[in-house]
Amino acid sequence: MVAVSFGSYASEAVADGSTPWVKAFAVLVVLVMSLLNILGSRAVANAQTVVVIVVIGILTVFAVTTLANIELDLLSFSGYPSVRDIVSSVALTFFAFLGFGVITFTAKDLANPARDLRVRDETGARTSVLVLAIATTVVVLLAFAFTTLVDEPGTAAALVVILLLSIVLDVLWKRSRDRRLAAA
């Protein structure tokens, strides 16, 4: 979803929203993120730092430009989009900022990631907050999936194919790694 979103924005910026360019940019993002994950958490962390700096710069430019050209009459309630469009927009934004490597980004800061990422009681995390976060994420994901399925069935099919492909590649990668470790 993140790759398709990025592909759509990049295509609008450089190729007038051409569908082949959306797909090309989406594939490029998946390949780059896969390469970063293969290189390890340090490469991912460095890339994340660069992306955050660039995003903050872009958001600053947009904020300053928007405030300089604000039209207050456009903020009236009558001009608001539907609740469905707002939820879809929030879902898209959520996934765009969630990105591909959240766990990888976090893992570099933990002494023992395999143990620490699974220890809810020791971190003091409240079950109610975790359940609320998971439920909210599921609702947003379902809203995004439904909207994508209704408005862009081809994109929905591509997302399912990408998901299945990522599962297959992950299984193959783990089997390959386990064979190498057993041979060593």
Secondary structure, DSSP 8 states (H G I E B T S, - for coil): -HHHHHHHHHHHHHHTT-HHHHHHHHHHHHHHHHHHHHH-HHHHHHHHHHHHHHHHHHHHHHHHHHHHT--GGGGSGGG---HHHHHHHHHHHHHHHH-S-HHHHHHTT-SSHHHHTT-HHHHT--HHHHHHHHHHHHHHHHHHHHHHHHH-HHHHHHHHHHHHHHHHHHHHHHHHHHHHHHH-
